[in-house]
Amino acid sequence: MGRGTWLAIRQAYEKLLGELPEEYRRYSAQIYPGHFLVRGDRGEPVEQLQENLRAIRAEDPSIPAVEVTGIFDDATRQIPKSWPFWPQER
């Protein structure tokens, strides 16, 4: 993906955030902390992701469990890949 495409996606995202009702805007950093999380990342955004995954699992036990460690490890990375709508690698 080129830089221009990435900037267009980011601008569309920021526009969408601006159109959200005020009470939802405070959650925007939980949805997207401003950068993609990748294996090896550490800190609060990863903890938030792991907590969100645990909350999803509470509603759907078919989703694998994850520990809240604040480290984006292989276990964290594999959870979305277990969802039936996740695109399969070729």
N, C-alpha and C positions, 0 to 999 in steps of 0.2 A: 504494500500500500504506500502510495506516495505521500509526501508531506502535505500537499494541497488537499488530498482526500481526507487525511487525518484531521486537518484543520476544519474542513467542512463538517465532518462528523462531530467534532468537539463544539463547534458553533451551534449546530442543531441541538445538541444535548443541552448546552447552556440556555438556549432559547426555551427549550422544553421545561427546564428547571424554573425559569422565570415565570412560566405560565401555571405552575403548580399552586394550589391554595397554600397560603402562608403556613398553615399547621403541618403541611407535609414537607416543606422546604428544609426543616431541621434534620430530616432523615437523609438528605441528599448525599452527605459524606459517607453514610453507611452503604449506600448503593454504589457509589463510585468515589473513591477517596482522592481522585485527581491523577491517578496513574494506575496502570494495570498491576495487579499483584502477581508475582511469579515465585516459583519455587526458590526458597532461601530467604524471602522477605521476612522481616520480623517487626513486631510492634502492634500498636493499637488497631490499625486497619485490619491486620490479620486476625487479631482477637475478635474483632467485630464480625468478620466473615465467619469465623468458627462458631461464634455464638448464634449467628443467624442460621447456620447449617444445623446446629443442635435444635433450634426452635422449629425448623422445618421437619426435622426427624421426629420431634414430639408429636407432630400431626401425621407423619407418614413413616412408620417404623421400617419400611422397606429401604429407606435411605441409610447408608452406613453411618455408624457413630463416628464422631470425631472428638478428640480432646481439645480443649481450649488451652493452647500452649503459647500462642502468639508467634509461632513459627510456621511458615507456609511450607509444609513438608509434602512428601508423596501421598500420605493419607488424605490430607486436605485436598490435594490436586485431583485425586481419584473420585471424590464424591460426586461432583457434577457429571463426570463421565459415566456414572452408573445410572443416570436418569434416562428413561426410554427415549426422550426427544433429543438427546445430545447427539450431534452428528458423529457418525462413526468414522474413525481414521481409515484412510485407504492405503 
